Amino acid sequence: MSQGDVAKSGQVVFAIEAFKRIHPVEFQRRFLSQGTRHSGRGFSQFRATHVTKGTISTAQGSSTVRIGNTTVVCGIKAEVSEPDVKAPNEGYLVTNVDLSPMCSAHFRPGAPGETAQVSSEHLHRLFGGNVVDPGSLCIEPGQAVWALSADIVFLKYDGNVLDAAVIALTAALEDLQLPKAEFDSATGVVSADKTMGQRLKLRKRLFPATFSLVDGAYLVADADDAEEQLATATVLVVLDDNGRLVNIWKRGAGDINRATISRCVEDAGTRKAALAKELE
């Protein structure tokens, strides 16, 4: 390739990037109108997903998940705590999603933003009773239970917070080992033997799939950051191991009809099969 060709190629790349920044809606629309996406994916195509368990040696359970360029780490710490007076035989799981400026310029330092707070709350609703049996976290009824703190930290953000967070938390819970604990009624002290770890038995695993309505007309699976900025609505579909529907959560003002929801559920089933292999 001659120097002239290299220069022309560089000018073309610069022009494309400039157009993308100045007219982001029109940039995306030109691809979508041709039945494709700016990344080259089809409308129903998910990005490659990679799951690695046991990535944090200091945590009782951990995982790292990559969905395209989105990377998240989940670490779970188990601590002995007093049970709630309303549920003396049940432990509990606390979830916290961290989206810092380190992972994307969209987020600001300081208190958790709306996306992080909403994601943390929805994870708590999904996992609290569906996945983790609170009774299995009881050490001594009315005296001591396990409190699980799950920190889900995004290292790099390129769209689809909830899919990445749900997969990471599921994998970390599967990796979790609780020390063998005994309660001394005479002293009220709990002793834990870390050399005798016990796997936490999960009620089910969760398999998420998020779909976004871009530019009010195009439904795409697993939107990246650029596509999310133009989304008027999103639909999260969560299935369990048996393919049963656990949760549908629609956000945004965009209009999504029943037929579209049914298609999302069907595509989520295909996504589940691929995720199940990654979680093995």
Secondary structure, DSSP 8 states (H G I E B T S, - for coil): --HHHHHHHHHHHHHHHHHHHH-HHHHHHHHHTTT--TTS--TT----EEEEE---TTSSEEEEEEETTEEEEEEEEEEEE--BTTBTT--EEEEEEE--TTT-TTS-SSS--HHHHHHHHHHHHHHHTTTB-GGGGEEETTTEEEEEEEEEEEEE--S-HHHHHHHHHHHHHHH-EEEEEEEETTTTEEEEEEEEEEE--BS---EEEEEEEETTTEEEES--HHHHTTEEEEEEEEE-TTS-EEEEEEEESS---HHHHHHHHHHHHHHHHHHHHHH-
